[in-house]
């Protein structure tokens, strides 16, 4: 793939597959020819003399000339046929060499649905694609270097996998519910674009990578179309981060990083051929729009000649006349990509210097945030995000490889593991609504009880009747709640603050539902005494008997949700767990451990999707601790006149 000096062109390959069952059923004719290893010709089925020729770095003929081995592998019967091994030798090996050299590398497959993109990238049955072979070779070389004792250093590999589905980014290795709108794409001033909060798992072998890819593949958005029964309806990206750390003779450590992005783009096709309708049709429109945008980006990169990193594109095409238009479009797309030049840079830095630079940048950002004043809200938010990203990078740099592996092992072993940023139910406060039934204010501090009934802290809540504009109705009240039925009233819920929350709670927010309304959340704030300053008005044109009864006899359950501070993983406990496992496998009996009394066994924390022990609308119950009452009875007494 070259050294990157003076700029390297993108390596472009085209691969044609055999006829599939659909094409055979329609008695499709062959319109693609590859007379040698570089040129590709396509003939117009309506005008056979109209031939269009293209030249690429590699033109792979995989249409015929192969035999199926006992293990399912398709091996060449003649020199013309390009099997999976040959494709890896030409393309994957170059990525591997550049990863060791410290360059960022990208390989993306493009083509019509069912053209064989996934076959080249991932493979099928006994025919491993570029990704699995690349991973196997990478770990083989790591083991060889360790055995030979080349330079004192360490080698770390991390995997991430995500998809872009209908313009939304989804983490395929996370079991958490994806956020609304998907993960955010951010830009760091130094390191460039990245996916915010994308999970990254350390891996020690190809088997572990295979397990992660299998996990991600199961989570992909897949739907059958006429073109392909197992078509992925999203762009899928497998991202490998390869880190090499070596000790310098003068002291200190040098870190070399390489990001390898392996991209399987969703298929582009005409909607009538793909047989898509409804959701599939909408997906197809978005996919084709994004691929069209990618084509314009390719053109812009060619004009600017400023792309960094090393890139390989493999275009998968159908040999059939019935797919002539799509195949021609794919060939033209690949032809445009040939002209891009990349200026690849080795990602090498001194770890100590990078840490120092991040600390200095953090100090500068904090000063800017403290100064505040001149910046807009967007600028201030951008500074905060940059500061958070820097802090994450520093934490990762200071964490040892053993600690990262121990964390991942602990996650795998613990069925109740919760990610530090997962929202969990912390407790709830029961708020009396009865004063509202009499059009009276109520300002009280309520105890927050956890799932076991233990008090976590206190919640300050103000309830008051109001008009549609939110103005409080001071001076009005009724002797009988029936008097408000049929009249127009509003009710304000003001959650002012929480006090005395445990220090383990990093951030928290309140959630509740008033009568038959929608679920309402306050803002999420850090600290043990957050001031939510939340205010919500619920206005009703005519109070119904059901609403009046709700106010008189029911309570408002305000549940507290939040994130808890990450626990430090104990590496020695992970290692001892592994020792116990190896003893069991070898038949050696581990020493029995003392059984804890059942009263000391912690209960499983609740999940965000699980309902708390109290719900809005439950009948009045006395709390464990009587709230401090500040209910305000109006001075003026008289019947309600409505509004």
C-alpha positions as CSV (number, residue, x, y, z in Angstrom):
1,X,0.0,0.0,0.0
2,X,3.0,2.3,0.0
3,X,4.7,4.4,2.5
4,X,2.4,7.4,2.5
5,X,5.1,9.8,1.2
6,X,3.8,12.2,-1.3
7,X,0.3,10.8,-1.1
8,X,-1.0,7.3,-1.9
9,X,-4.0,6.6,-4.1
10,X,-6.9,4.7,-2.6
11,X,-6.5,1.0,-3.6
12,X,-9.7,0.0,-5.5
13,X,-10.8,-3.5,-6.3
14,X,-13.8,-4.9,-8.0
15,X,-15.2,-8.4,-7.5
16,X,-17.8,-10.2,-9.5
17,X,-19.8,-13.2,-8.0
18,X,-21.6,-16.2,-9.5
19,X,-25.2,-16.1,-10.6
20,X,-27.5,-16.4,-7.6
21,X,-30.8,-18.4,-7.6
22,X,-32.9,-15.3,-8.4
23,X,-30.8,-14.6,-11.5
24,X,-30.8,-18.2,-12.6
25,X,-34.6,-18.4,-12.2
26,X,-34.9,-15.4,-14.5
27,X,-32.4,-16.9,-17.0
28,X,-30.0,-14.0,-16.6
29,X,-27.2,-13.4,-19.2
30,X,-23.6,-12.6,-18.4
31,X,-22.7,-9.0,-19.2
32,X,-19.4,-8.6,-17.2
33,X,-16.0,-9.6,-18.5
34,X,-12.5,-9.4,-16.8
35,X,-9.9,-10.4,-19.4
36,X,-7.0,-9.8,-16.9
37,X,-6.4,-9.0,-13.3
38,X,-7.1,-5.2,-13.7
39,X,-9.6,-4.4,-16.5
40,X,-13.4,-4.8,-16.2
41,X,-15.8,-4.6,-19.1
42,X,-19.6,-4.3,-19.0
43,X,-22.0,-4.6,-22.0
44,X,-25.4,-3.0,-22.4
45,X,-27.9,-5.9,-22.7
46,X,-30.0,-3.8,-25.0
47,X,-27.1,-2.8,-27.2
48,X,-24.3,-5.5,-26.9
49,X,-21.9,-3.5,-29.0
50,X,-21.9,-0.7,-26.3
51,X,-19.1,-1.8,-24.1
52,X,-17.7,0.3,-21.2
53,X,-14.2,-0.4,-19.9
54,X,-12.7,0.4,-16.5
55,X,-9.3,-0.2,-15.0
56,X,-8.7,-0.9,-11.3
57,X,-5.9,-2.0,-9.0
58,X,-7.6,-5.4,-8.9
59,X,-10.4,-7.0,-10.9
60,X,-11.4,-10.2,-9.2
61,X,-13.1,-12.9,-11.3
62,X,-15.1,-15.0,-8.8
63,X,-18.0,-15.9,-11.2
64,X,-16.9,-19.4,-12.2
65,X,-13.8,-21.6,-12.3
66,X,-14.0,-22.9,-8.7
67,X,-14.7,-26.2,-6.9
68,X,-16.3,-26.8,-3.5
69,X,-14.0,-28.6,-1.0
70,X,-15.3,-30.9,1.7
71,X,-15.1,-28.2,4.3
72,X,-17.2,-25.9,2.1
73,X,-14.3,-23.8,0.9
74,X,-14.4,-22.5,-2.7
75,X,-11.0,-23.2,-4.2
76,X,-9.8,-22.2,-7.7
77,X,-9.9,-24.8,-10.5
78,X,-8.0,-22.4,-12.8
79,X,-5.7,-19.4,-12.3
80,X,-8.5,-16.9,-13.2
81,X,-10.7,-17.6,-10.2
82,X,-10.0,-15.3,-7.2
83,X,-10.7,-17.0,-3.9
84,X,-10.8,-15.6,-0.4
85,X,-7.1,-16.2,0.3
86,X,-6.1,-14.3,-2.8
87,X,-8.3,-11.3,-1.9
88,X,-6.7,-11.2,1.5
89,X,-3.2,-11.5,0.1
90,X,-3.8,-8.5,-2.1
91,X,-5.9,-6.3,0.2
92,X,-5.9,-7.6,3.8
93,X,-2.2,-8.1,4.1
94,X,-1.6,-4.5,3.2
95,X,-3.9,-3.3,6.0
96,X,-2.1,-5.6,8.4
97,X,1.4,-4.2,7.5
98,X,0.2,-0.6,7.8
99,X,-1.5,-1.3,11.1
100,X,1.9,-2.5,12.5
101,X,3.5,0.6,11.0
102,X,1.0,2.8,12.9
103,X,-1.2,4.1,10.1
104,X,-5.0,4.4,10.3
105,X,-6.6,2.1,7.7
106,X,-10.0,1.8,6.2
107,X,-11.6,-0.9,4.1
108,X,-15.1,-0.5,2.9
109,X,-17.2,-2.6,0.6
110,X,-19.7,-1.0,-1.7
111,X,-22.4,-2.4,-4.0
112,X,-25.9,-3.5,-4.7
113,X,-27.8,-5.6,-2.2
114,X,-26.9,-9.2,-2.7
115,X,-23.7,-8.4,-4.7
116,X,-21.4,-10.2,-2.3
117,X,-20.1,-7.4,-0.1
118,X,-20.4,-9.3,3.2
119,X,-18.9,-12.4,1.6
120,X,-15.7,-10.5,0.9
121,X,-15.5,-8.7,4.2
122,X,-16.8,-11.3,6.7
123,X,-17.1,-14.5,4.6
124,X,-19.6,-17.3,4.7
125,X,-19.4,-20.8,6.2
126,X,-15.9,-22.2,5.4
127,X,-14.9,-19.2,3.4
128,X,-13.4,-16.7,5.9
129,X,-13.4,-13.0,4.7
130,X,-10.9,-10.3,5.2
131,X,-11.9,-9.4,8.7
132,X,-11.5,-12.8,10.4
133,X,-8.2,-13.6,8.5
134,X,-6.8,-10.2,9.4
135,X,-7.6,-10.7,13.1
136,X,-6.1,-14.2,13.1
137,X,-2.9,-12.9,11.5
138,X,-2.6,-9.9,13.8
139,X,-2.7,-12.1,17.0
140,X,-0.3,-14.7,15.5
141,X,2.2,-11.9,14.9
142,X,1.6,-10.5,18.4
143,X,2.3,-14.0,19.9
144,X,5.4,-14.4,17.7
145,X,6.8,-11.0,18.9
146,X,6.2,-11.9,22.5
147,X,7.9,-15.3,22.2
148,X,10.9,-13.8,20.4
149,X,11.1,-11.1,23.1
150,X,11.4,-8.2,20.6
151,X,11.7,-5.0,22.5
152,X,10.2,-4.5,25.9
153,X,6.7,-3.4,25.3
154,X,3.0,-4.4,25.2
155,X,0.4,-4.9,22.5
156,X,-3.3,-4.1,23.1
157,X,-6.3,-4.6,20.8
158,X,-9.8,-3.2,21.3
159,X,-12.9,-3.8,19.3
160,X,-16.0,-1.7,18.7
161,X,-18.9,-2.4,16.3
162,X,-21.7,-0.1,15.3
163,X,-24.2,0.4,12.6
164,X,-25.7,3.5,10.9
165,X,-29.4,2.7,10.4
166,X,-31.7,5.4,8.9
167,X,-29.0,8.0,9.8
168,X,-28.8,6.9,13.4
169,X,-25.7,5.4,15.0
170,X,-26.3,2.3,17.2
171,X,-23.7,0.4,19.3
172,X,-23.9,-3.3,18.4
173,X,-21.8,-4.4,21.3
174,X,-23.9,-2.7,24.0
175,X,-26.8,-4.4,25.7
176,X,-28.2,-1.1,26.8
177,X,-31.3,0.5,25.1
178,X,-29.9,2.9,22.5
179,X,-30.5,6.6,23.3
180,X,-33.2,8.5,21.3
181,X,-31.8,9.7,18.1
182,X,-28.8,7.3,18.4
183,X,-25.2,8.0,19.5
184,X,-23.7,11.3,18.6
185,X,-20.9,11.9,16.2
186,X,-18.4,14.4,17.6
187,X,-15.3,16.1,16.3
188,X,-12.1,16.4,18.4
189,X,-9.8,19.2,17.4
190,X,-6.8,16.9,17.4
191,X,-7.9,13.4,16.8
192,X,-10.8,14.1,14.5
193,X,-14.3,12.5,14.4
194,X,-15.4,9.9,16.9
195,X,-18.7,8.3,18.1
196,X,-19.5,9.6,21.6
197,X,-20.0,6.9,24.3
198,X,-19.2,4.0,21.9
199,X,-18.3,0.9,23.8
200,X,-14.8,-0.5,23.3
201,X,-13.8,-4.0,24.6
202,X,-10.2,-5.2,25.1
203,X,-9.6,-8.6,23.3
204,X,-6.7,-11.0,23.7
205,X,-7.3,-13.5,20.9
206,X,-9.1,-14.0,17.6
207,X,-11.7,-16.2,19.4
208,X,-12.7,-13.2,21.6
209,X,-13.0,-11.0,18.5
210,X,-15.1,-13.6,16.8
211,X,-17.4,-13.8,19.8
212,X,-17.8,-10.0,19.7
213,X,-18.4,-9.9,16.0
214,X,-21.0,-12.7,16.4
215,X,-22.7,-10.7,19.2
216,X,-22.7,-7.5,17.0
217,X,-24.0,-9.4,13.9
218,X,-26.9,-10.8,15.9
219,X,-27.8,-7.2,16.9
220,X,-27.7,-5.9,13.3
221,X,-30.8,-4.5,11.7
222,X,-31.6,-7.2,9.1
223,X,-34.7,-7.6,6.9
224,X,-35.4,-9.7,3.9
225,X,-35.8,-8.1,0.5
226,X,-36.3,-9.7,-2.9
227,X,-32.6,-9.1,-3.6
228,X,-31.3,-10.9,-0.5
229,X,-33.1,-12.9,2.2
230,X,-30.6,-11.8,4.9
231,X,-30.0,-8.2,3.8
232,X,-28.5,-5.9,6.4
233,X,-30.4,-2.6,6.2
234,X,-27.6,-0.6,7.8
235,X,-24.0,0.4,7.2
236,X,-22.0,-1.8,9.6
237,X,-18.5,-0.7,10.9
238,X,-16.1,-3.0,12.8
239,X,-13.5,-0.7,14.4
240,X,-10.2,-2.2,15.8
241,X,-7.8,-0.1,17.8
242,X,-4.3,-1.6,17.8
243,X,-2.0,0.0,20.4
244,X,1.8,-0.7,20.6
245,X,3.7,0.5,23.7
246,X,7.5,0.3,23.7
247,X,10.0,1.5,26.3
248,X,12.7,3.9,25.2
249,X,16.3,3.5,26.1
250,X,16.3,7.0,27.5
251,X,13.3,6.3,29.7
252,X,9.6,6.8,29.2
253,X,7.2,5.1,26.8
254,X,6.3,5.6,23.2
255,X,2.8,4.7,22.0
256,X,1.9,3.9,18.5
257,X,-1.8,3.6,17.6
258,X,-3.6,2.4,14.5
259,X,-7.4,2.4,13.9
260,X,-8.6,-0.1,11.5
261,X,-12.1,0.5,10.2
262,X,-13.8,-2.3,8.3
263,X,-17.0,-1.1,6.7
264,X,-19.8,-3.1,5.2
265,X,-22.1,-0.5,3.4
266,X,-25.8,-1.3,3.1
267,X,-26.9,-2.3,-0.4
268,X,-28.1,0.3,-2.9
269,X,-30.8,-0.8,-5.3
270,X,-33.9,0.2,-7.3
271,X,-36.9,-0.1,-5.0
272,X,-39.0,-2.1,-7.6
273,X,-36.2,-4.7,-8.0
274,X,-35.7,-5.1,-4.3
275,X,-39.4,-5.5,-3.7
276,X,-39.3,-3.1,-0.8
277,X,-42.3,-1.4,0.7
278,X,-43.3,0.3,3.9
279,X,-40.4,0.4,6.3
280,X,-38.1,-1.3,3.9
281,X,-38.9,1.4,1.3
282,X,-38.1,4.2,3.8
283,X,-34.9,2.4,4.7
284,X,-33.9,2.1,1.1
285,X,-34.5,5.8,0.4
286,X,-32.3,6.7,3.4
287,X,-29.6,4.2,2.4
288,X,-29.5,5.4,-1.2
289,X,-29.4,9.0,0.0
290,X,-26.4,8.3,2.3
291,X,-24.6,6.4,-0.5
292,X,-25.2,9.3,-2.9
293,X,-23.7,11.6,-0.3
294,X,-20.7,9.3,0.0
295,X,-20.3,9.6,-3.7
296,X,-20.2,13.4,-3.4
297,X,-17.7,13.1,-0.5
298,X,-15.4,10.9,-2.7
299,X,-15.6,13.6,-5.4
300,X,-14.8,16.3,-2.9
301,X,-11.8,14.3,-1.5
302,X,-10.5,13.9,-5.1
303,X,-10.7,17.7,-5.6
304,X,-9.2,18.6,-2.3
305,X,-6.6,15.8,-2.2
306,X,-6.5,16.1,1.6
307,X,-7.7,12.8,2.9
308,X,-5.5,11.2,5.6
309,X,-4.9,7.5,6.3
310,X,-4.8,4.5,4.1
311,X,-8.0,3.3,2.4
312,X,-9.0,0.3,0.3
313,X,-12.4,0.1,-1.5
314,X,-13.8,-3.2,-2.7
315,X,-16.8,-2.9,-5.1
316,X,-19.0,-6.0,-5.3
317,X,-20.9,-6.4,-8.5
318,X,-23.5,-8.8,-10.1
319,X,-22.7,-10.5,-13.4
320,X,-26.3,-10.4,-14.6
321,X,-27.9,-8.3,-17.3
322,X,-31.0,-7.7,-15.1
323,X,-28.7,-5.7,-12.8
324,X,-26.9,-3.7,-15.5
325,X,-27.8,-0.2,-14.2
326,X,-26.8,-0.9,-10.6
327,X,-23.5,-2.6,-11.7
328,X,-22.6,0.3,-14.0
329,X,-23.3,2.7,-11.2
330,X,-21.1,0.8,-8.8
331,X,-18.2,0.7,-11.4
332,X,-18.5,4.4,-11.9
333,X,-18.4,5.0,-8.1
334,X,-15.3,2.8,-7.8
335,X,-13.7,4.6,-10.7
336,X,-14.1,8.0,-9.0
337,X,-12.5,6.6,-5.8
338,X,-9.3,5.8,-7.7
339,X,-8.3,9.4,-8.0
340,X,-8.2,10.2,-4.3
341,X,-4.8,10.6,-2.8
342,X,-4.2,10.0,0.9
343,X,-1.5,11.5,3.1
344,X,-1.2,8.9,5.7
345,X,0.5,9.8,9.0
346,X,2.0,7.5,11.6
347,X,0.1,7.8,14.9
348,X,3.1,7.8,17.2
349,X,3.4,9.8,20.4
350,X,5.1,9.8,23.8
351,X,2.6,8.8,26.4
352,X,4.0,11.1,29.0
353,X,4.0,14.1,26.6
354,X,0.4,13.4,25.6
355,X,-0.7,13.2,29.2
356,X,1.0,16.5,29.9
357,X,-0.6,18.2,26.8
358,X,-4.1,16.9,27.9
359,X,-3.6,18.3,31.4
360,X,-2.5,21.7,30.0
361,X,-5.5,21.7,27.6
362,X,-7.9,20.9,30.4
363,X,-6.6,23.8,32.5
364,X,-7.1,26.1,29.6
365,X,-10.7,24.8,29.0
366,X,-11.5,25.1,32.7
367,X,-10.3,28.8,32.7
368,X,-12.5,29.4,29.6
369,X,-15.5,27.8,31.3
370,X,-15.0,29.8,34.5
371,X,-14.7,33.0,32.5
372,X,-18.0,32.1,30.8
373,X,-19.4,35.5,30.0
374,X,-18.6,36.1,26.3
375,X,-19.5,32.7,24.9
376,X,-22.9,31.4,23.7
377,X,-24.6,28.4,25.2
378,X,-23.5,26.3,22.3
379,X,-19.8,27.4,22.7
380,X,-19.9,26.7,26.4
381,X,-21.5,23.2,25.8
382,X,-18.8,22.5,23.2
383,X,-16.1,23.4,25.7
384,X,-17.7,21.1,28.3
385,X,-17.8,18.2,25.8
386,X,-14.2,18.7,24.9
387,X,-13.1,18.8,28.5
388,X,-15.1,15.5,29.2
389,X,-13.4,13.8,26.2
390,X,-10.0,14.9,27.4
391,X,-10.6,13.5,30.9
392,X,-11.7,10.2,29.4
393,X,-8.6,10.0,27.3
394,X,-6.4,10.8,30.3
395,X,-8.1,8.1,32.3
396,X,-7.6,5.5,29.5
397,X,-3.9,6.4,29.1
398,X,-3.3,6.1,32.9
399,X,-5.1,2.8,33.1
400,X,-3.0,-0.3,32.6
401,X,-3.8,-3.1,30.0
402,X,-4.3,-5.5,32.9
403,X,-6.9,-3.2,34.5
404,X,-8.8,-3.0,31.2
405,X,-8.8,-6.7,30.7
406,X,-9.9,-7.2,34.4
407,X,-12.8,-4.9,33.9
408,X,-14.0,-6.7,30.8
409,X,-13.6,-10.1,32.6
410,X,-15.6,-8.8,35.5
411,X,-18.4,-7.7,33.2
412,X,-18.5,-11.1,31.5
413,X,-18.6,-12.9,34.9
414,X,-21.2,-10.7,36.7
415,X,-24.7,-11.2,35.3
416,X,-25.9,-8.1,37.2
417,X,-23.1,-5.9,36.0
418,X,-24.2,-2.3,35.4
419,X,-22.3,0.2,33.3
420,X,-21.4,3.3,35.2
421,X,-23.6,5.4,32.9
422,X,-26.7,3.2,33.1
423,X,-29.7,4.8,34.8
424,X,-31.0,2.8,37.8
425,X,-33.9,3.2,40.2
426,X,-32.6,4.8,43.4
427,X,-35.8,5.5,45.4
428,X,-39.1,7.2,45.5
429,X,-41.0,9.9,47.4
430,X,-44.8,9.7,48.0
431,X,-46.4,13.2,47.7
432,X,-49.9,13.9,49.1
433,X,-52.3,15.4,46.6
434,X,-55.2,16.0,48.9
435,X,-54.6,19.7,49.4
436,X,-55.1,20.3,45.7
437,X,-58.6,18.8,45.9
438,X,-59.4,21.7,48.2
439,X,-57.5,24.2,46.0
440,X,-54.8,24.7,48.7
441,X,-51.1,25.0,48.3
442,X,-48.7,22.4,49.8
443,X,-45.0,22.9,50.3
444,X,-43.4,20.0,52.0
445,X,-40.2,17.9,52.3
446,X,-40.8,14.2,51.7
447,X,-38.4,11.3,52.6
448,X,-37.0,9.4,49.6
449,X,-37.1,5.6,50.3
450,X,-35.2,3.0,48.4
451,X,-36.6,-0.4,47.3
452,X,-35.9,-1.9,50.7
453,X,-37.6,1.0,52.5
454,X,-34.4,2.7,53.7
455,X,-34.3,6.4,53.7
456,X,-31.9,7.9,51.0
457,X,-32.5,11.6,51.5
458,X,-35.3,14.2,51.2
459,X,-37.2,15.8,48.3
460,X,-38.6,19.3,48.5
461,X,-41.9,19.6,46.5
462,X,-44.4,22.4,46.1
463,X,-48.0,21.8,44.8
464,X,-50.3,24.7,44.0
465,X,-53.6,25.3,42.1
466,X,-53.1,27.8,39.2
467,X,-54.7,29.1,36.1
468,X,-53.7,28.2,32.5
469,X,-50.9,30.8,32.6
470,X,-49.4,29.3,35.7
471,X,-50.5,32.0,38.1
472,X,-51.2,30.7,41.6
473,X,-54.8,30.9,42.8
474,X,-54.1,32.4,46.2
475,X,-57.2,33.1,48.3
476,X,-59.4,30.4,46.8
477,X,-60.4,27.1,48.3
478,X,-63.4,24.9,48.6
479,X,-65.0,22.9,51.5
480,X,-66.0,20.0,49.3
481,X,-63.9,18.7,46.3
482,X,-67.1,18.0,44.4
483,X,-67.3,21.8,43.9
484,X,-64.4,21.8,41.5
485,X,-66.0,19.2,39.2
486,X,-66.8,20.7,35.7
487,X,-64.7,23.8,36.3
488,X,-61.4,24.8,34.7
489,X,-58.4,24.6,36.9
490,X,-54.7,24.0,36.6
491,X,-52.2,22.4,39.0
492,X,-48.5,23.2,39.3
493,X,-45.9,20.6,40.4
494,X,-42.6,22.2,41.4
495,X,-39.8,19.8,42.4
496,X,-37.3,22.2,44.0
497,X,-34.4,20.1,45.2
498,X,-33.1,16.9,46.9
499,X,-30.9,16.8,49.9
500,X,-28.7,14.3,51.6
501,X,-28.4,11.8,48.7
502,X,-25.6,9.1,49.1
503,X,-22.2,10.1,47.7
504,X,-22.2,7.0,45.5
505,X,-24.9,8.7,43.3
506,X,-23.1,10.6,40.6
507,X,-26.1,12.2,38.8
508,X,-29.8,12.0,39.4
509,X,-33.2,13.1,38.0
510,X,-36.9,12.8,39.0
511,X,-39.6,11.0,37.1
512,X,-43.4,11.1,37.6
513,X,-46.8,10.9,36.0
514,X,-49.6,13.2,37.0
515,X,-53.1,11.5,36.7
516,X,-53.4,10.3,33.1
517,X,-50.7,12.5,31.6
518,X,-47.4,11.6,30.0
519,X,-44.3,10.7,32.0
520,X,-42.3,13.7,33.0
521,X,-38.6,13.9,33.8
522,X,-36.6,16.7,35.5
523,X,-33.2,17.7,34.3
524,X,-30.3,15.3,35.3
525,X,-27.9,17.0,37.8
526,X,-24.7,15.9,39.7
527,X,-24.1,15.9,43.4
528,X,-25.8,14.8,46.6
529,X,-27.9,17.9,46.9
530,X,-29.2,18.7,43.4
531,X,-31.4,21.7,42.8
532,X,-33.8,20.5,40.0
533,X,-35.8,23.7,39.9
534,X,-38.4,21.8,37.9
535,X,-41.9,23.3,37.2
536,X,-44.7,21.7,35.3
537,X,-48.3,22.9,34.9
538,X,-51.2,20.4,34.3
539,X,-54.3,22.3,33.1
540,X,-57.8,20.9,32.6
541,X,-60.7,22.6,30.9
542,X,-63.2,20.7,33.0
543,X,-62.3,18.7,36.1
544,X,-63.8,15.2,35.9
545,X,-65.1,13.2,38.9
546,X,-62.2,10.8,38.3
547,X,-59.6,13.6,38.5
548,X,-61.3,15.0,41.6
549,X,-61.2,11.6,43.2
550,X,-57.6,11.1,42.2
551,X,-56.6,14.4,44.0
552,X,-58.6,13.5,47.1
553,X,-57.5,9.9,47.6
554,X,-54.3,9.2,45.6
555,X,-50.7,10.1,45.9
556,X,-48.1,11.3,43.4
557,X,-45.1,8.9,43.3
558,X,-42.0,10.8,42.3
559,X,-39.2,8.2,41.6
560,X,-35.5,9.1,41.7
561,X,-33.3,7.7,38.9
562,X,-29.6,8.2,38.3
563,X,-26.1,6.9,37.6
564,X,-23.8,5.6,40.3
565,X,-20.1,6.3,40.5
566,X,-18.0,3.5,38.9
567,X,-16.6,1.0,41.3
568,X,-12.8,0.3,41.1
569,X,-12.2,-3.2,39.8
570,X,-10.0,-5.4,42.0
571,X,-7.6,-7.1,39.7
572,X,-6.5,-9.6,42.4
573,X,-10.1,-10.7,42.8
574,X,-10.4,-11.3,39.1
575,X,-7.2,-13.3,39.0
576,X,-8.3,-15.3,42.0
577,X,-11.6,-16.0,40.2
578,X,-9.6,-17.3,37.3
579,X,-7.5,-19.5,39.6
580,X,-10.7,-21.0,41.1
581,X,-11.9,-21.7,37.6
582,X,-8.7,-23.4,36.6
583,X,-8.8,-25.5,39.8
584,X,-12.3,-26.6,39.0
585,X,-11.3,-27.6,35.4
586,X,-8.3,-29.6,36.7
587,X,-10.4,-31.4,39.2
588,X,-8.8,-29.8,42.3
589,X,-11.4,-28.7,44.9
590,X,-11.2,-25.1,46.0
591,X,-11.4,-24.3,49.7
592,X,-15.0,-23.7,50.8
593,X,-15.9,-20.1,51.6
594,X,-17.8,-19.0,54.6
595,X,-21.5,-18.5,53.8
596,X,-22.8,-15.0,54.6
597,X,-26.1,-14.7,56.5
598,X,-29.0,-14.0,54.2
599,X,-29.5,-10.6,55.8
600,X,-26.1,-9.5,54.5
601,X,-26.7,-10.6,50.9
602,X,-27.3,-7.5,48.7
603,X,-30.4,-7.5,46.6
604,X,-30.3,-7.0,42.9
605,X,-30.6,-3.3,41.9
606,X,-33.6,-2.4,39.8
607,X,-33.3,-1.6,36.2
608,X,-34.5,1.6,34.6
609,X,-37.3,-0.2,32.7
610,X,-38.6,-2.0,35.8
611,X,-41.4,-0.2,37.6
612,X,-40.5,1.1,41.1
613,X,-42.3,-0.3,44.2
614,X,-44.8,2.6,44.1
615,X,-46.8,3.9,41.2
616,X,-48.6,7.1,40.5
617,X,-52.2,6.8,41.5
618,X,-51.8,4.4,44.4
619,X,-54.1,5.0,47.4
620,X,-52.7,7.2,50.3
621,X,-50.3,5.5,52.6
622,X,-48.4,6.8,55.5
623,X,-44.7,7.2,54.8
624,X,-42.1,5.9,57.2
625,X,-41.1,9.4,58.2
626,X,-43.7,12.1,58.5
627,X,-42.9,14.9,56.1
628,X,-42.4,18.4,57.5
629,X,-45.6,20.2,56.6
630,X,-45.8,23.7,55.3
631,X,-49.2,23.6,53.8
632,X,-50.6,27.0,53.3
633,X,-54.3,27.5,54.1
634,X,-55.5,30.7,52.4
635,X,-56.6,33.6,54.5
636,X,-59.6,34.4,52.5
637,X,-62.5,31.9,52.7
638,X,-65.3,31.5,50.3
639,X,-66.8,29.3,47.6
640,X,-64.9,28.7,44.4
641,X,-66.0,30.8,41.5
642,X,-64.0,28.9,38.9
643,X,-62.3,30.9,36.3
